[in-house]
Amino acid sequence: MTGRLRFYDAPTAWGVVLGDDGQLYMIQGQPASGVPLRLGERVRFEPAPGPGGPRATGVQRVDGVKGAPPTTGGSR
C-alpha cells in the first residue's frame, strides 16, 4: 500500500501515515531503508493490525518524490 507521511518524530521513531485508502497508520521504529523520512513524503508500507489501531510496517520512501526537510521532533 502507499500513502503520505503526515507526522514523524525521528528521535522517538514514531509517526503517522495517511494511507491512500484514507485510513491513518502508525509507524513505530526506523524506516526499512534507514533513511530519515520527511513530512509530506510518499511512502510504501504493509498495513498490519496493532493494539492501538492499524500500523504501517516495512515503510519505504517511494522513489522520486520529495517532501519537506527531515523532522526533528518537539512541539510547536
C-alpha positions in Angstrom: 0.0 0.0 0.0 1.1 3.6 -0.4 0.4 6.8 1.4 1.8 10.1 2.6 3.7 10.8 5.8 1.6 13.1 8.0 3.9 13.2 11.1 7.2 11.6 12.1 9.3 12.3 15.1 12.8 11.0 14.3 14.2 11.0 17.9 11.3 8.7 19.1 10.9 6.9 15.7 7.2 7.4 15.9 4.9 8.7 13.2 1.7 8.6 11.2 1.0 7.8 7.6 -2.2 8.7 5.8 -2.9 5.7 3.5 -4.3 6.1 0.0 -7.3 4.3 1.4 -8.0 7.3 3.7 -7.0 5.5 6.9 -4.3 6.5 9.4 -1.5 4.1 10.1 1.0 4.3 13.0 4.7 4.0 12.3 6.9 2.8 15.2 10.6 2.3 14.5 13.0 3.4 11.8 12.0 3.1 8.2 13.2 0.0 6.4 15.6 2.0 4.2 17.3 3.5 7.3 17.0 6.9 5.6 15.1 9.6 7.6 11.6 10.3 6.5 10.3 13.7 5.5 6.8 15.2 6.1 4.6 15.0 3.1 6.7 12.3 1.5 5.1 9.4 -0.3 5.8 6.0 1.3 5.1 2.4 0.6 4.2 0.1 3.5 2.5 -3.1 4.6 -0.6 -2.5 6.7 -0.9 -4.6 9.9 -3.2 -4.7 12.9 -1.9 -3.2 16.1 -3.2 -2.8 19.7 -3.9 0.9 19.2 -5.1 0.7 15.6 -3.6 0.0 12.2 0.2 0.0 11.8 2.5 0.7 8.9 5.3 -1.9 8.7 8.2 -2.1 6.3 7.9 1.6 5.5 10.0 2.7 2.5 10.2 6.0 0.6 8.6 6.0 -2.8 11.4 6.9 -5.2 11.4 10.3 -6.9 9.0 12.1 -4.5 10.4 14.8 -2.3 8.9 16.0 1.0 9.7 18.7 3.5 13.1 18.8 5.3 13.6 16.0 7.9 11.6 16.3 11.1 13.4 16.9 14.3 10.5 16.4 16.8 9.3 18.6 19.5 6.2 20.7 19.7 5.5 24.0 18.0 
